[in-house]
Amino acid sequence: MTTQETTLTAGDAEVTVQPGNGCRVSSLRIGGTELLRQGAKYGCFPMVPWCGRIRDGRFMDGGRTYQMPLNSPPHAIHGFARDAEWTTARTGEDEAVFTYDLAEPWPWTGRVTQLVRLTGDSLTLTLGIETYGDSFPAQAGWHPWFNRTLDGSDAQLDFAPAWQEERGDDHLPTGKRIDRTDGPWDDCFGMPDGVDVTLTWPGRLELKVASREQWAVVYDEQEAAVCVEPQTGPPDGLNTLPRLVTPVDPLEASTTWTWRAL
């Protein structure tokens, strides 16, 4: 794994991407303050070609069952892209494009593209998945680790989902939709009008995570970080709600984070 980095700047915002480490956003600094948890496994990584857990690592397509490696036994989790080395396709002062070719053990060939665009008060991440041949089911999303505490101020979460996916003992949705419970969460929420979650560090910063996608996992069971994960479907979605990537209809998803000082 290589350690090359790409840094973009706009106003007092600076974002660093590590294409050699799963094309993760390793750093987002606003006015010199780091918003993302630091460490090789943290930052914000793309979840491709699926999001969250696949039950027992198995999913079906066209009557055939496929088995993925159990990288979070007894399940497979978060896809392969976060562990892969990506290629830098294009960079500028405030925008960069990276690519990753799907390969074994994924049964199909295709390309994933991530566009990173920074302004003085926003970061937009866009993922695209295209096939080189046959159609296949897939998901795309992001797993950011936001620092729970900024300069002594603890993050507060504000969101109003239409429902919460009931979580089973295996951490996967049971298929039942319930009203939002009190946290802490490792849960998936439905937002039919698009993902809209606000993190506020009182007296420091407000950051809104938005997406046209209708699903988000919120994970705040760790003391150090809060995760708000926009994605194209729920966990185990390759089985329950797959999106089909076809030669004429690639999968594309986007999320924008906007912020303001308080």
N, C-alpha and C positions, 0 to 999 in steps of 0.2 A: 504494500500500500504506500503510495507516494504522498508527500506532504505539501504539494504545491497549493497555493492559495490565490484567490482573486478577491480584491477589495474594491468596493464601490463606495463613492461618497456623494452626498447631496446635502447642501446646507450643513447643519451640525450633526447629520446622521452618517453613520459608517457601517457597512455590512461586509462581512467576510464569508466567502464560500470556499469549501474544501472539496473540489471535484474528486480528489484521490481518496476521500473518506466518505463515500456515499453521497457526494454532492450535497452535504449538509451545510446549512447556514451555521457556521461555528460561532459567529459573534454578530450582535446587533447593538451598536453603541449610539445612544442619543445624548448629545451634549456631554460626551465622555462617560456616561453611565451605561454599564453593561446590562442588557435586559435578559440575556439567555444564560442558562446554567452552562458552566464551562466543563470541558472534558470530552474525550474522544467519542463517547457514546451519546453525547447530549447535543446542545445547540438546537437545531431544527432539521430533521431529516425527512426526505420524501418516502412515503409508503407506497411501493409499487412492486409487483403488479397486483397486490392486494393490501387491504388495511386491517389491522387488528389480527385476531386469531381465526384460523381455519380449524374447525373441529376435527381433531385427530389427523390434521394435515391432509384431509381428503376432500375433493370436490368432484362433481360430475359435470360433464358437458357432452351433449349428444348421446346420452346413454352410456358413456364411458367414464370410468372412475380414474382420477389422477391422484397420485400420492406425492405430497411435498415433504421435504425434510422437516423433522420435528425439532425446530430450533428453539422451541419453548415447550418442552414435553408437558402434557401429551399432545400439544397443538403445534401448528406452524404459525408464525407471527410476523406481521409487518413487511412481508415480501423480501426481495433480494437486493433491491437497489441501494439500501442503506449500507450494505457491506461491499459494494462494488466500487471499482474505479471508473469514474466518468471521464469523458473527453470534453475539453473546453473548445466550443465551436466558435464563439465570438465574445469579445469583451470590449467595453467602453468605459467611460467615466462612471455612469450611473446605471448600466444595463449589461447583462451577460447571459449567454446561452450555453447550455451543457447538454451532452447526449450520452446515452447508455444503451447498448444493444442487448436485448433479452437473449438469454442462452440457457443451456442446461443448468439446473434441472427443470426449468420452465419448458413445457412441451412445444411451444410455438416460438417462431422468430419474429422479431419486431424491434422497434426503436422507441425509447423514452426520451423526451426532451424536457428540460426544465429551463424556463426563462425567469430571471431574477431582475426586477426593476425597482430602483430606489428613487424616491423624491425626498424633499426636506421633511415631510411629515407622513410618509407612507412607504410600505414595502409590499410589492405585489409578486407573488410566486405563481407560476403557471406550469402545469404538467400536461404533456401530451403523450399519448400512447398510440402508435400506429403499427400495423401488421405488415410483414414482408410476404405473407402468403395467406394461410387460412384465417378465418375469423376465430376469435377466442374471447372468453369472459375475462374481465379484469376489473380492478379498482385502482383509484389513485387518491392520495391524501397527504397530509403533513402531520408530523409529530413534533411540535415545538415544546421545549422545556423552558418556560419563563421563570426567572428567579422569583421565588416567593417574596423575598424581602429586598427592597431597594433603599439603601441609606436609612435603614431602621424602620421603614414603612412596609407593612405587610399587605400583600395583594388581597383585594376583595373582588369576588366574581359576581357578575350580574347577567342573567340570561333567563329567558322565558320560553322554554320549549313547548311545543304542542303536546309532546308526550316523552316519556322515558321508556326505553326498552328494558323490560324486567330482566335482571341478570341472574343466571343460574349459578349453582355452586362451582361450575366449571368456567365461570367468568364469561360465558357466552349468552347472548340473548335467548330467552325461552320461547320467543314468538308472541309473548303477551305485552301489550302496551299499558303503562301505568302512569299516574301523575308523578311529577317530579318529586323525588325524595330529598331529604336533607343530606348534605355531604357528610364526610368525605366521599368522593365518587371515584369509581373506575367504570363509568357507565356511558352508554350511547343514548343520545337525545335526538328526537326528530324535530326539524324546523322547516316545515313545508315552504315558508316564504324566504328561505335562505338562512345560512348560519349567521348569527348575530350575538356575539358574546363580548362583554366589556370587562376588562381587568383594570382596576383602579388601585394605585398605590397612593393613599391619601397624602396630599401635600406635595407629591412628587410628579406623578404621571398618570394619564389615562390612555389606555390602548384598546382599540376595538378590533376584534377578529371577525371578518365578514367573508362570506362566500355565497355564490349562487347555489352551491350544493346544499342539500337538505339534511345532512347528517353531521354530527360532531360527537366525538368522545371527549369527556372531561375527566381528567385524572389528576387528583390532588391528594393522593394518599402518602406522598413523600413530603418530608419537612422542608426540603430545599427548593422545591419547584412546584409549579402549577402548569398542567398541560391542557391545551384546548386544541383539538385535532379535527379540522374540517376534512371531510372525506365523502366519496361518491356513493357510499353505501354503508350499512352497519357491519360490525364484526360478523364473520362467517358469511359475508355477503356473496362470495363466489357460489355458495349453495342456495342462499335465500333471495338475493336481489342482485344478480350479476348485471354488469353493463357489458355489452358486446362490442368488441373492437372489430370492425370490418374493413375491407380494402377501401370502401368509399365513406366510411364513417369512423374516424379515429375517436378515441376518448380524450376529452380535454376538460381540465378543471383548473380553477383559479381561486386564490385567496388573497385578500388585501388586508393588511394591518395598518391602521391609521392611529396616530398618537397626538397628544397635546400635553404640554406641561401644565401642572397645577400650582 
